[in-house]
Amino acid sequence: MALAVLPATAAAGSSARAATKSERSAIMASFTANDGSSSEVHGVYVSQSNPSLAVVCVRTPEAGTQAYVFRHAHSWRYVTSGPVGRAGNPADRRLGQACG
């Protein structure tokens, strides 16, 4: 599985940090179990204020950039997705800005 991750500076304007290798692996396992494809993923970030909240950034020609939000409670689970800044509750939307 090939995964390109944006530099940590891409998330500098948000309250997110790039996921560590182990976080990214676990989050991507959950993402691919739900979505089935990691080919369009361009970033995986974890909230700095709530490390049990993460976002997978996906860019497609059809839909543009989408934010897939995950929460960790024993394992990473899909919560919501949508255009950047429009998916989920306010905390989800703020985290999605890392996909910018």
C-alpha positions in Angstrom: 0.0 0.0 0.0 1.5 3.3 -1.1 0.7 6.3 1.1 1.9 9.8 0.5 1.7 12.0 3.6 1.9 15.8 3.4 4.6 17.4 5.5 3.7 18.3 9.1 3.8 22.0 8.0 0.7 21.4 5.9 -1.3 21.0 9.1 0.5 23.9 10.8 -2.5 26.2 10.5 -4.8 23.7 12.2 -4.9 21.9 15.5 -3.6 18.7 14.0 -0.3 16.9 13.6 0.8 14.2 11.2 -0.1 10.8 12.4 2.8 8.6 13.7 3.7 5.5 11.7 1.8 3.2 14.1 -1.2 5.6 14.3 -1.2 5.9 10.5 -1.1 2.1 10.1 -4.1 1.5 12.4 -6.1 4.4 11.0 -5.5 3.3 7.4 -6.5 -0.3 8.3 -9.8 1.0 9.4 -10.1 3.4 6.4 -9.4 0.6 3.9 -11.8 -1.7 5.7 -14.6 0.9 5.1 -13.5 2.6 1.9 -11.5 -0.2 0.2 -8.9 2.1 -1.4 -5.9 4.0 -0.1 -4.7 5.2 -3.6 -6.2 8.7 -3.2 -5.1 9.4 0.4 -2.8 12.4 0.7 -2.6 12.8 4.5 -3.5 11.3 7.8 -3.6 13.6 10.8 -4.4 13.3 14.6 -5.9 16.1 16.7 -3.4 17.7 19.0 -6.1 18.5 21.6 -7.9 15.1 21.4 -5.6 12.3 20.3 -8.6 9.9 19.9 -9.7 12.0 16.9 -8.1 11.6 13.5 -8.8 12.5 9.9 -7.8 10.9 6.6 -7.6 13.3 3.7 -8.6 12.0 0.3 -8.4 13.8 -3.0 -10.5 12.6 -6.0 -11.0 14.2 -9.4 -14.8 13.8 -9.0 -15.3 15.1 -5.4 -12.2 17.1 -4.7 -10.7 16.9 -1.2 -12.7 15.0 1.3 -12.1 14.5 5.1 -12.8 11.1 6.7 -13.0 11.5 10.4 -12.2 8.6 12.8 -12.4 8.2 16.6 -10.4 5.8 18.7 -12.1 3.8 21.5 -10.4 0.4 21.7 -9.8 0.8 17.9 -10.1 3.4 15.2 -13.7 3.7 13.9 -15.1 5.7 11.0 -17.4 8.6 12.2 -18.2 10.8 9.3 -16.9 12.2 6.0 -17.5 15.0 3.6 -16.0 18.1 2.0 -13.3 19.7 4.1 -14.8 21.9 6.8 -18.3 20.5 6.4 -18.2 17.0 7.9 -19.5 16.2 11.4 -19.6 18.3 14.5 -17.5 21.5 15.1 -14.5 19.5 16.4 -14.7 17.2 13.3 -14.8 20.2 11.0 -11.9 21.9 12.7 -9.8 18.7 12.4 -10.8 18.4 8.7 -9.2 21.7 8.0 -5.8 19.8 8.2 -6.8 18.5 4.8 -7.1 22.0 3.5 
